[in-house]
Amino acid sequence: MTEEYGHISDAFDMLPEEELLMTEEERKALEALDKLYKENGDAMTKLAKIEKEQWEREQRSQRILERYNMFYNTECSGLAHGTPITPEFQQAMTLECMLDALRCENLNHEFDVITTADINDLINNLYDQGRESLKSFGFQ
């Protein structure tokens, strides 16, 4: 190699002053961006965390609905016609299916409390599922 391809530090000594100033301006801009990120980074992190929690909640809600449907179809819909069952029995079985679905979702936790948000989500999802079912039959 010849002298013109020397070390990088030698090459910086050869830069014109305009390029050095431009590099200084870029460095200042980068420092300003870094400062801005440090000031707003926490807010951005919180926003990302909120979006992630929202997505996880929607996923959880969907899993609970799927499990509920599985339990309900196994326990209630599978009953033979003409079985001597009262509406109270069917309501009790439905509530039991709800609890089974929520228990499955909380297998890794002690299950002694049900959040009302989970129950409300399940109820809303069942209403939505019913509306979609009616639409598929041409109602509404």
C-alpha positions as CSV (number, residue, x, y, z in Angstrom):
1,M,0.0,0.0,0.0
2,T,1.1,3.5,-0.6
3,E,0.8,6.5,1.7
4,E,-2.4,7.8,0.2
5,Y,-4.2,4.7,1.5
6,G,-3.0,5.2,5.1
7,H,-4.9,4.7,8.3
8,I,-8.3,6.2,8.8
9,S,-7.0,8.7,11.4
10,D,-4.6,10.1,8.8
11,A,-7.5,10.4,6.4
12,F,-9.4,12.6,8.9
13,D,-6.5,15.0,9.0
14,M,-6.9,15.5,5.3
15,L,-10.6,16.4,5.3
16,P,-11.4,19.9,4.2
17,E,-12.7,22.2,7.0
18,E,-16.2,22.3,5.5
19,E,-16.5,18.5,5.9
20,L,-15.2,18.7,9.5
21,L,-17.9,21.4,10.2
22,M,-20.5,19.3,8.5
23,T,-19.5,16.3,10.6
24,E,-19.7,18.5,13.7
25,E,-23.2,19.6,12.7
26,E,-24.2,16.0,12.1
27,R,-22.8,15.1,15.5
28,K,-24.8,17.9,17.1
29,A,-28.0,16.7,15.3
30,L,-27.3,13.2,16.4
31,E,-26.8,14.4,20.0
32,A,-30.1,16.3,19.8
33,L,-31.9,13.2,18.5
34,D,-30.4,11.2,21.3
35,K,-31.5,13.7,23.8
36,L,-35.0,13.8,22.3
37,Y,-35.2,10.0,22.5
38,K,-34.0,10.0,26.1
39,E,-36.7,12.5,26.9
40,N,-39.5,10.8,24.9
41,G,-38.2,7.3,24.9
42,D,-40.1,6.4,28.1
43,A,-43.3,7.6,26.5
44,M,-42.6,5.6,23.4
45,T,-41.8,2.5,25.5
46,K,-45.0,3.0,27.5
47,L,-47.0,3.3,24.3
48,A,-45.5,0.1,22.9
49,K,-46.2,-1.7,26.2
50,I,-49.8,-0.5,26.1
51,E,-50.2,-1.7,22.5
52,K,-48.7,-5.1,23.4
53,E,-50.9,-5.4,26.5
54,Q,-54.0,-4.6,24.3
55,W,-52.9,-7.3,21.7
56,E,-52.3,-9.8,24.5
57,R,-55.7,-9.0,26.0
58,E,-57.5,-9.5,22.6
59,Q,-55.6,-12.9,22.2
60,R,-56.6,-13.9,25.7
61,S,-60.2,-12.9,25.1
62,Q,-60.3,-15.0,21.9
63,R,-58.8,-18.1,23.6
64,I,-61.4,-17.9,26.4
65,L,-64.2,-17.7,23.8
66,E,-62.8,-20.7,21.9
67,R,-62.5,-22.7,25.1
68,Y,-66.0,-21.7,26.2
69,N,-67.4,-22.8,22.9
70,M,-65.6,-26.1,23.2
71,F,-66.9,-26.8,26.7
72,Y,-70.4,-25.6,25.8
73,N,-70.6,-27.7,22.7
74,T,-69.4,-30.7,24.7
75,E,-71.7,-30.2,27.7
76,C,-74.9,-28.5,26.4
77,S,-75.2,-28.8,22.7
78,G,-74.5,-32.5,22.8
79,L,-77.6,-33.2,24.9
80,A,-80.0,-35.5,23.2
81,H,-83.4,-33.9,22.3
82,G,-86.1,-34.9,24.8
83,T,-83.7,-35.1,27.7
84,P,-85.5,-34.0,30.8
85,I,-83.6,-30.7,31.5
86,T,-84.9,-27.4,32.8
87,P,-83.6,-24.0,31.7
88,E,-82.0,-23.7,35.1
89,F,-79.9,-26.8,34.5
90,Q,-78.8,-25.4,31.1
91,Q,-78.0,-22.0,32.7
92,A,-76.0,-23.8,35.4
93,M,-74.2,-25.8,32.8
94,T,-73.4,-22.7,30.8
95,L,-71.9,-21.0,33.8
96,E,-69.9,-24.0,34.5
97,C,-68.6,-23.9,31.0
98,M,-67.6,-20.3,31.5
99,L,-65.7,-21.2,34.7
100,D,-64.0,-24.1,33.0
101,A,-62.8,-21.9,30.1
102,L,-61.4,-19.3,32.6
103,R,-59.8,-22.0,34.7
104,C,-58.0,-23.3,31.6
105,E,-56.7,-19.8,30.8
106,N,-55.3,-19.5,34.3
107,L,-53.7,-22.9,34.7
108,N,-50.3,-21.3,35.7
109,H,-51.9,-19.1,38.4
110,E,-53.8,-19.7,41.6
111,F,-57.4,-19.6,40.5
112,D,-59.5,-18.1,43.2
113,V,-60.5,-14.8,41.6
114,I,-62.1,-14.1,38.2
115,T,-61.7,-10.7,36.8
116,T,-65.0,-9.2,35.7
117,A,-63.2,-7.9,32.6
118,D,-62.7,-11.5,31.5
119,I,-66.4,-12.3,32.1
120,N,-67.5,-9.1,30.3
121,D,-65.2,-9.9,27.4
122,L,-66.7,-13.4,27.1
123,I,-70.2,-12.0,27.2
124,N,-69.4,-9.4,24.5
125,N,-67.7,-12.0,22.4
126,L,-70.7,-14.3,22.7
127,Y,-73.0,-11.5,21.6
128,D,-70.7,-10.8,18.6
129,Q,-70.7,-14.5,17.8
130,G,-74.5,-14.6,17.9
131,R,-74.8,-11.5,15.6
132,E,-72.4,-13.1,13.1
133,S,-74.4,-16.3,13.3
134,L,-77.6,-14.4,12.6
135,K,-76.0,-12.6,9.6
136,S,-74.8,-15.9,8.1
137,F,-78.5,-17.1,8.2
138,G,-79.6,-13.9,6.5
139,F,-81.1,-12.1,9.6
140,Q,-80.3,-8.5,10.6
